[in-house]
Amino acid sequence: QVQLVESGGGLVQPGGSLRLSCAASGSIFSLNNMGMAWFRQAPGKQRELVVLITSGGNTNYADSVKGRFTISRDNAKNTLYLQMNSLKPEDTAVYYCHALGSLYWGKGTLVTVSS
């Protein structure tokens, strides 16, 4: 059974930073072999891709987060990260990690950017 568990969300003021984590577990699951992604879903909106990272380390960011967000992973810890800087109110959403090409999703972590 594969599990993806996000953490690190919370309330932050505009301009602030947060780092999200996605811990992966499962007997056959290794981040080293998987493309991974962060998605987000704001209230009343569709889920959208924030950024993906291929198994080879290539990344693709949504235009709205380029230069502010950084995806990374620690294969030894089987953990995916999302460093979010210069946060804006429009970044408010539930953030999900996802193993590309699979049915595996985390349950999400809420990020609220508000003064």
N, C-alpha and C positions, 0 to 999 in steps of 0.2 A: 504494500500500500504506500503510495507516494503522498507526502504532505508538503505543502508550501505554507509557511506561516510568516505573515508580515508583522512588523513592529516598527515603532519609531514615530508614528503619527502623533499629532497633538495640535494645540493652539499656538500660533506664532504670529507676531506682528508683521505687517508688510515690511519688506526689506530683510527679514530674518532668514534663518537657515534651519533646516532639519535634515537628518539622515535616516532614510528608511532602510530596513533590513528585511530580507526574505530568506528564512532558513528552510532548506530543503532536506527532506529525509525520506528514506525508503531503501529497500535492500538493493535495488538495481539502479537507483537514480544517482547520477553524478552530474553536477553542473559542468564538469569538464567536457562532457560530451553533448551538452544541450545548448541550443540557442535559447535565450531567455529574454523576457520583456517586462516592462512596467506599463500598465494601463491605468487610466483613471476614469472615474465617472462622477461628474458633478450633478447636483440635484436637478432633476428634470431634463438631463441631457443623456445622450448615448455614451457608452463606454468608448474611449479613444486611446489610441496608442501614444504613449509618452516617449518611449525609447526602447530599442531592442539592441541586444548584443548577440552576435553569432558565436558558434562554438570556436571560431577562429579569432574572435576578438573584435570583429568589425562592428561598428555602432551606427545607428541611424536614429536621429533625434527629430521629434516634431519641431516645426519652426518656432512654435510658441515657447519652447524651453531651451532652445539652442543658446549656448553661452552661459546658462544659469544652472542647468542640471547636469550631473555626471553619473553615468552608470559604471559600476565596477563589480567584480566578483572575486571571492576568495575560494578557490576550488578546494583547498585543503579543509576549509570549514563548511564547504557546500552552502555558501551563503552569497546572495546577491544583494547589492547595495544601490541606493539612489541618493546621492548628495544633491540637495536642493538649496540653492542660494538665491538671494534677491527675490524672495517669494512675493507674489502678488495676490490680491484677493481672488483673482480669477484662477489661481491654482488650487483653490478650495475644492476638494473632491475626496472620494474614497479611492485609494491607490491599491492596485492589485498587481501581484507578480504572476507570471504565466510562463510555462514551459512551452516554447514554440513547437507547433506540430503535434501537440498532445492535448489531452482533455484536462490537464492539471492547472488549476487556479487556486490561489490563496483566497481567504475570506475577506481580505482587504484591511486597510488601516486608514482611519480618517485624518485628513490634513485640513485644518481650518486656518485660513490666513485673514486675520481681522485685527483692527485696532480697538 
